[in-house]
């Protein structure tokens, strides 16, 4: 059983995660020109981070921590919708790079603008004194999650098959 502080922190983390998802979903549903799911938007966002060279299916799978077949299916869907294209590597013809199309770059700009507006609105709600503390706490949380991700997989899978 968690102590009061730990329970409050857990509730805040869960509530914040859900609220952020809902806000993103509303943004997507509220913009008629967007025909992507949130997960497709995030996958497209990652392809944009790699620039003109693009990224491989393996890069995407690793960064999103999902299976290669799942990424392959999602990329085919994004390709059909006209947001990415697959280009054979000039160095190794067996390798394929995924790059956003013009429509994909435009969609990334819309998504980035949404996040920028959300962050600006949030920053207006907190004091100057709170900003460094919040930033440090978020950095610590991210570092903890990165460091312990593999351990968490073991905990999540422990109860399965018992």
N, C-alpha and C positions, 0 to 999 in steps of 0.2 A: 504494500500500500504506500502510495506517495504521500509525503508531507504536504502541508497546505501550499507552501511556496512552489514546490515541484508540480503540484496539480494545477495551480494557476498558470505557471509557465507552459505546461503541456497544453492547457486549454487555449492559451493565447497563440501558440504556434499552430495548432490545428485550425483555430478560427481564422487566423491570418492567411494560412494557405488556402482555405476554402473561399474566403472573401476575394482573394486575388484571382482565383480561378473564375469565380462568378463575374467579377468585373471584366475580365478578359472575354468571357463568353458573351456578356452583354455587348461589349464593343464589337465583337465579330457579328453577332446577330443584328445589331443596330446599324451596321454598315452594309447596305444592300450590294455593294460592289465586291464584297468579300464572300467567296465561295469555298473557304477553307475551314477546317476544324482547328481547334487550338493546337493540337499535336502537329498538324500539318504546318501551321504557322511557325511553330518552334523548330521544326525540321528545316523549313525554308530559311529561317533566321540563321541557323548554323551553316547552311551552304553559303550564305552571304558573307560570313566571317572569313572564309577562305580566299576571297577575292577572285580575280579572273582565272586563276588556276583551277579553282574548284576544289572539291574534296572527294574522297573515295567513299564507297558504301561502308567500308570498314571504319573510316574516320567518323562517320555519322553514328554507326552502331556503338562505337566506343564512347563518343561524347554523350549520346543519349542513354547509354547503358541498356540498349535493347538488342535483340538478336538480328543477325544479318538478314534472314528471310523477312523479318518485319520491316526493316529499312528498305529492302528491295521492293516490297509491295507498295510501301508508302511513296517511294520515289517514282515508281511507275505511274501511280495515281497523280502525283504532282506534275509529272511529264505530260500525261494526257490532258491535264488542265492548263498546260502551257506555262507553268511557273519555273520549271527547271529543264535543262537538257543534259544529256549524257554525251561526253566527248572522250574519245580514245586518247590515252596518254601518248605524247610524242616520243617519250623515252621507252615506254613499254606498252606495246599494243594490247597486251592482256589486261592492262589496268584501264578502268573507266573513271573519269572524273565527272562529278555532278556540279553544274554551275547554274545559278539562277538566270533566267531569261530577263528581258526588260520588264515584263509583267511581274516576275518574281522580285526583282529589285524594287519595283514600285510598291509591291505588297510589304516588303521588308521596311520600306520607308514609312508606310502607314503604321505598322506595328511598333516601330521605334518611336514615332511621334506620340502614339498612345502612351507608351511607357514614360516618355519624357514628361508628358502632361501630368500623368499620375504622380510621378516623383515630385514635380514642381508643386503640385497641389498639397501633397503630404508635407513637404518641407515648410510650406507656409504655416502649417498647423503646429510646428514644434519650435521651441525657443532656440536661440543660438547656443545656449549652454547645453541643451540636450543633444545637439547634433553630433559632437565628437563621441559622446557616450553611446549613442545609438549606432554610429558607424563602427565603433570598436566591438560592441556586442554582436553586430551582424558579422563582422570579420571573424570573431571567435566562433560563432555558430557555424559559419561556412567551413572554417578550418577543422572544426570537430567533425562535421559531417564527412568531409573529404577523407580525413584520417581514419574514420571508423566505418566507412561505407561497406567494406568487405566483411567486417565483423557483424554489421547489421544484417547482411544477407544470411549469415549463419543463424542468427537469432530468428529471423523471419521464417526460415525453412525448418527449424528445429522441431516444431510441432506437427509438421506434415509427415504423414505415414507412420505415426506412432500408434 
